[in-house]
Amino acid sequence: MSAPEIFDRALRRRRRDRAASGFAEFDFLRAHMLDGIADRLGDVKRDFRDVLDLGSFAGGFALPGANITRLDAGARFASTAGGIQGEEDRPHFPEAGFDLIVSAGVLDQVNDVPGALALARRALRPDGLFLAAFLGGETLSTLRRAFLEAEGERPVARFHPRIDVRAAGDLLARAGFAMPVADVETLTVRYAGIANLLRDLRGMAATNLLPGTPPLRRATVARAAQAFAERADPDGRTAERFDIIYLIGWAPDPSQPKPARRGSATASLADALKPRD
């Protein structure tokens, strides 16, 4: 018996299709993630020829000289990017087809993240590189608190569970990646009101995908807006938090450096910590 899914797959496809036409106005978080991925990729001194953009939105990731295959769960995004429609945690590609896989802004909406990472690992050639960024940690903590206050003693599950940076690193290792690294960057965006934040979330296809969530009532939104405004700075703007988790992992290869054998050190930690004359 399969485990229940966290997110509504059909709803996710519809939300992405709805956002596709106007996404350029709301792509600031993904653009920041792509900049972070580009910075990390710039530290790697090698060429990549066959690349998978996993969760491509309308495109945006570019690498001169590379053949880029794009996949997105939304039909309109996939069409705009010249890619194929498909979900990240379902198989679409043969093993060892790519030497680089990038993913920006989607892993926080994938039902089976361990499965998606394992598929990415298998789709990489030996010594291939996986680079990803997604929202995790304490993302939307201000909005979450505002709705908890608005719904009182009977709050509704309206916010996605988030992966923190430590769990993200563990997931990379479990998926079989070598030399896994996870780090987090926090962005603060200040909003004049809750409506502006909700508009951004709709525009970037980042609204609630939990199945069976009851619709919002106007009175609930009004109370949440008041709670959000009460957290405003003196200039009337309220700060919202976005934690971007970055992942780096390599497909294993015999040429990669190996950790030192346990007990092989030639100097003790105590000696290393002694003060020098």
Residue pairs with C-beta under 8 A, 6 or more apart in sequence:
5 111
5 211
6 111
6 160
6 161
6 210
7 109
7 110
7 111
7 160
7 209
7 210
7 211
8 209
8 210
8 211
9 73
9 87
9 111
11 209
11 211
12 73
12 74
12 109
12 205
12 209
13 73
13 74
13 75
15 74
15 205
15 207
15 209
16 72
16 73
16 74
16 76
16 77
16 205
17 74
17 75
17 76
17 77
18 202
18 205
19 26
19 74
19 202
19 203
19 204
19 205
20 58
20 74
20 76
20 77
20 80
21 76
22 203
23 57
23 58
23 77
23 203
23 204
23 205
24 58
25 203
26 200
26 203
26 204
27 57
27 60
27 204
29 105
29 135
29 187
29 204
29 206
29 242
29 244
30 57
30 60
30 104
30 105
30 204
31 60
32 187
32 244
33 104
33 105
33 133
33 134
33 244
34 60
34 61
34 104
34 133
36 133
36 185
36 244
36 246
37 61
37 102
37 104
37 131
37 132
37 133
37 246
40 131
40 246
40 248
41 63
41 100
41 102
41 129
41 131
44 129
47 65
48 63
48 66
48 99
48 100
48 129
49 65
49 66
49 67
49 99
50 66
50 67
50 69
50 97
50 98
50 99
50 100
51 61
51 63
51 66
51 67
51 68
51 69
51 98
51 99
51 100
51 101
51 102
52 68
52 69
52 70
52 71
52 93
52 97
52 98
52 100
52 101
52 102
52 120
52 123
53 59
53 61
53 68
53 69
53 70
53 71
53 81
53 83
53 102
53 103
54 71
54 88
54 101
54 102
54 103
54 106
54 116
54 120
54 132
55 71
55 72
55 73
55 88
55 103
55 104
55 105
55 106
55 107
56 70
56 71
56 72
56 77
56 78
56 81
56 83
57 72
57 77
57 81
57 104
57 105
58 77
58 80
58 81
59 70
59 80
59 81
59 82
60 104
61 68
61 102
61 104
62 68
63 100
66 100
69 83
69 84
69 93
69 98
70 78
70 81
70 82
70 83
70 84
71 78
71 83
71 84
71 85
71 86
71 88
71 92
72 78
72 81
72 83
72 85
72 86
73 85
73 86
73 87
73 88
73 106
74 85
74 205
75 85
78 84
78 85
78 86
79 85
84 92
86 92
87 110
88 103
88 106
88 107
88 110
88 116
88 119
89 110
89 111
89 112
89 113
89 115
89 116
89 119
90 119
91 119
93 119
93 123
94 123
95 122
95 123
96 122
96 123
96 124
96 125
96 126
96 128
97 123
97 125
98 123
98 124
98 125
98 128
99 124
99 125
99 127
99 128
99 129
100 124
100 128
100 129
100 130
100 131
101 120
101 123
101 124
101 128
101 129
101 130
101 131
102 130
102 131
102 132
103 120
103 130
103 131
103 132
103 133
103 134
104 132
104 133
104 134
105 133
105 134
105 135
105 204
106 134
107 113
107 116
107 132
107 134
107 163
108 134
108 135
108 136
108 139
108 160
108 162
108 163
109 160
109 206
109 209
110 116
113 163
113 171
114 171
114 174
114 175
117 130
117 171
117 172
117 174
117 175
117 177
118 175
118 176
120 130
120 175
121 130
121 175
121 176
121 177
121 249
121 251
124 130
124 251
125 251
126 251
126 252
126 253
126 254
127 250
127 251
127 253
127 255
127 256
128 250
128 251
129 248
129 249
129 250
129 251
130 172
130 177
130 247
130 248
130 249
130 250
130 251
131 246
131 247
131 248
132 246
132 247
133 244
133 245
133 246
133 247
134 163
134 244
134 245
135 162
135 206
135 242
135 243
135 244
135 245
136 162
136 163
136 164
136 165
136 168
136 184
136 243
136 244
136 245
137 162
137 163
137 164
137 165
137 184
137 186
137 243
137 245
138 162
138 186
138 241
138 243
139 162
139 241
139 242
139 243
140 159
140 240
140 241
140 242
141 240
141 241
142 228
142 231
142 238
142 239
142 240
142 241
143 159
143 194
143 197
143 224
143 228
143 240
144 159
145 227
145 231
146 194
146 224
146 225
146 227
146 228
146 231
147 155
147 158
147 159
147 220
147 224
147 227
148 155
149 223
149 224
149 227
150 220
150 221
150 223
150 224
150 226
150 227
151 220
151 223
156 213
156 214
157 210
157 213
158 208
158 210
158 213
158 216
159 208
160 208
160 209
160 210
162 243
163 171
163 245
164 184
164 245
165 182
165 183
165 184
165 245
166 182
168 182
168 245
168 247
169 180
169 181
169 182
169 247
172 180
172 181
172 182
172 247
172 249
173 180
175 249
176 252
177 249
177 250
177 251
177 252
178 249
178 250
178 251
178 252
178 253
178 256
179 248
179 249
179 250
179 256
179 257
180 247
180 248
180 249
181 247
181 248
181 249
182 245
182 246
182 247
182 248
183 245
183 246
184 243
184 244
184 245
184 246
185 243
185 244
185 246
186 241
186 242
186 243
186 244
187 241
187 242
187 243
187 244
188 239
188 240
188 241
188 242
189 197
189 200
189 239
189 240
189 242
190 233
190 237
190 238
190 239
190 240
191 197
191 228
191 237
191 238
191 240
192 236
192 237
193 225
193 228
193 229
193 238
194 221
194 224
194 225
194 228
194 229
194 238
195 225
197 228
197 240
198 207
200 206
201 207
228 238
229 238
231 238
231 239
232 238
233 239
250 256
